[in-house]
Amino acid sequence: MRNRFDRLAKDVAQEGLGPTGKVVTNAEVAGETQHADVWYEPDPARASGRDRLGLLGRIAATACTIEAYSDTPSADEARACLQKHLGAWRSLAGRERAAEAPFLWIMSTGRPAAVLDGLRVTPMAGWPAGVYEGPGLLRTVVVVLGELPRERSTLLIRLMGGGRVLREAIEELRQLPDDAPERAIAVGPLLRFRSAITGHGPATPEEEEFVMTTQELVEQFIEQGRTQVMQAMAQSTIALYEARFGAMPLALRSAVEAMRDLATLQKWNLLAGTGKREEVDDAFSAGAAGRSS
């Protein structure tokens, strides 16, 4: 049975690749009884969107199957991946004879020695450490997530792993600016997965650790939302003031924009829409004086 964390990997792939092409998770393979974790077909018209995805974007340059393991796949599991890959390849060729042959990308958190030996892989030229390609006839690549360089370009791929690899990737994600594209892609899947775990109670030590590891991310998310609400409230207050009284004096504008108490901003917003100018000016000035005292 696959690890619960493999669901997180599929969600990250869906979130990252969805804007750039067709993504199907748990994709049924024609003529087979199995399902591929992720089947992806790029949209040439949206190729620029892949540039922000780092290594994930490079992987998505061609149609591909992605099979993600938050632990280490066995030789039997790798053979099953190959079977699904060949089935998907036949299906694509049947629909589009001129289509470029798809790749199979096996993502393994640990080093799957039996798989690497069995496929007789070699380091993939021009790609980071940890990326190994098999025989050209198979169009199969194994990515050992634990061997990838810890740099921003590999972050989304490492978030598809488990254990130490996932912990380190989450910490790196937490350090990125609020407007980083990686945060926009990964925070949703991480928080949804965390909610699923906490809703039924962590079942394993790894899940308990994940809940603790993502706690600061949750707090950041809440604080970011609170900040956005306050910024919107401040701009609304300024707009109401200027619609009624004309340009707001710089000192009052600064007081409104600097206010960090949501209850006060709500009161000011109501006052800006209903009060007299003198009342409003006095309230805003008093707020500015209170901060400086």
N, C-alpha and C positions, 0 to 999 in steps of 0.2 A: 504494500500500500504506500502511495506517495506521501511525503511529508506535508503537513499543513502549510508550511512556509512556501511550498512551491506555488500555492495560490497567490501569494504576494508577488512572486516573480511575474506571473501572468498578468496581474493587475498593473504592475509597473510598465510592462511591455505594451499593454493596451493603451495606457494613458500617454506614453511617450510616442508610440508609432501611429496612433489613431488619426492625428491631424495630417499625416503624410501619405496615407494609403489605406488599403483594405486590411483590417485586422480581424481575425476570427480566433477566439480562444476555445479550447476543447473542440477543435475542428475535426469533424468526422472525415475520415479518409475513405474515399470511394473504394469499394471492394474489400475493405478491411473491417474488423470489428473493434478497432482501437481509435483513439482520438489523439490528435497532436495537441500539445500544450498551446502553441501559437502558430497560426499560419498567416503570413504577411505577403501582400502584393503591393509594391510601391506605385504611387501615382506620379508619373513624370512631371505633371504640372505643379506638383507640390514638393519638388526636390529640395528647394531652399530650406524648407522646414526641418530637414534632417540635419542641417549643419549645426543646430543647437544641441543635438543629442550626443555629440562626442562619438565614442566607440559604437554605441547603439545605432547611431546614424550611419556609420560605415557598414555595419552589418546589414542594414536595411536598404542598401543600394540595389539589391536584386531580390526577387521573390525568394522566400525562405521559410523553413520550419524552424522554430525555436523550441528546444526541450530544456527546461531549467530544473536543476537539482540543487536543493539547499544543503544536500550532503554530498555523497559521492556515488555515482551510478555504477552498477555492476556490469559485467560483460553481457549478461542476459538483457539487462535494461537497455544497453547500447544497441544490441541487435534488434530489439523491439523498435527503437528509435529509427534505425536504418530501414526497417520494414515499412514503417509509416512514411518515412521520407520518400522511398521509392514509389509508394502508392500515390503520394501527393504529386510527385514528378510526373507519373503517367497521366494523372488527371489533368495537370496543367498542359502537358503536351497534346492531350486529346482536345482541349479547348482552344489552344493557341499554338499551332504548329511552329510558328516562328519565335515563340517566346524563349528567352534565355533560360537555361536549365537552373532550377532553384538550388539553394544551398540548405544543408542541415547544420544548425548550430547547436551543439550540445554544451550547455552551461553547467559546469561542475564546481561546487565550492571547494572540495578537496581534490587532490591529484588522483585520478582514476587509473592507476598503473596498468591494470589488466586491459582497460579500454585503449589506452595510448599504445601499449605494446601490440595489442591485437589489430589495431588499425594501421600500425607502422607509421605513425604520424611524425612530422618534422615541424620545427618552428616555422610559422608562416612569414615569409619574407615581407618586410615593410609594415608589419603589425607589431603591437607591443609584446613584451614577454608574457607568456601564459597562453598565447594563441597558437594552436597546432592544427595543421591541415593534414588530412588523410590523402589517399590516392585520388588523383584528379577525376577518375572515372566515377567516384562516389559523391563528389562535391560535398564532403563532410568536414566540418571543423569542430574541434574540441577547445573550449575556452575554460581554462582552470582559473577560476575567479580569485583564488588565494594567491596566485602568482602574478596577477596583473599589477602594474605600478599603481601606487596610491596617488593618483592625480585626478584632477577634475574631469578630464575627458573619459575616464573609465568609471565615474561615480555611479551613473545609472545602471550600468551592467553589474557592478558590485552590490548594488541594492537588491539584485535578484538572487543573492546568495543566502547563506545562513551562518550561524555561529559568529566567530570572530570577524569574519569578512563583513557580515551585515552590521555588527556593532560599530566597527570602524567607519563604515560608509554612512551610517546614521549620524555619527558624531561630526563627520565632515560636512554632511548636508546641513546640520544645525548651525555650522559656522558661516554658511553662505549668506549673502545679503537677502533681504526679504523678497527682492524682485528677481532673484536668480531663476532662470528657466527650470533648472533641476528641482527647485523647491515646488514650482507650480505643477510639475509632473509627479513628483514622488510623495509629497505630503499627504495628498488625498488617499492613495493606496495604503500608505503606512497607518494613517489614522483609522481607516475603515477596517484594516486587518486587526489593529489593536482593539477596536470596538468589538469585533467578532470574538476575539480571545477573551476579553474581560466579560463579555455577555454570558459566556458559558463557564467562565473560570479557567485560568491557565491549566493545561493538562500535563505539561512537562516543565522541567527546569528551564529549558530553552525559551519556552513561551513566557515564563515568569520573568526571565532576564530581559526579554524583548519589551515587556510592559514597562519595566524600570528604565530601560534604555531610551524609550520614547517619551518618558514623562516630561522632560524638558522641552521636547518638540511640541507636545500638547500645550504646555504653558506658553511657549512662543506663539503658537497659533492663536490662542485665546487673546494674548496681549496684542498681537497684530490686528485681530478683528476689532478689539476695543479701540485701538489707535485710529483705525480707519473710520469707525463710527464717530469718534470725536472730531476728526478732521472734517468729515462731511457736515457735522452739526455746526462747527465753527464757520465753514463757508456759507452754510445756509443762513446763519445769523448775520453775517456780513452782508449777504445779498439782500436780506429783508431790510436791514438798516438803510442801505444805499437806495433801495427802491422807494423808501418813504422819506428819507431825509437828505439824500445826496451823498457825495463822497464821504466816507468815514475817515476821521482824523487818524493819522498814522499811529499815534500812541494807543488809541482805542482798538485799532485793527491788531496791533501787536499784542494787546491784552487778551483779545478773543482767541487769536491763533496760539497763544502760549498757554491757555487754560487747559489743565489736565484733569479737571474734575467734571465728570460727565453730568452729574446732577446740576452743577452750576451752569454748564453750557445749555442744558435743557431749559432752565429758567431764563437765561439770557435770550435764547431763541424766541421764547414766548413773549418776552418783554419787547424785543426788537419788532415783533409783529403787531403788538397791541398798545405799547406804552407811549408816553410823550417823549420827545427827544431829550429833554432835560433829565427825565427819570433814567432813560437808557444810558446817557452819557455818565451820569453819576454812578450807576451800578457798575459799568465797565471800568470806570476810573478807580472805584473802590476795590474792584478785583485786582487791578494792576498794583495798587498801593499795598494790598494785602500780601502779594507775592514778594514785593521788595522789602517789606518790613522784617 
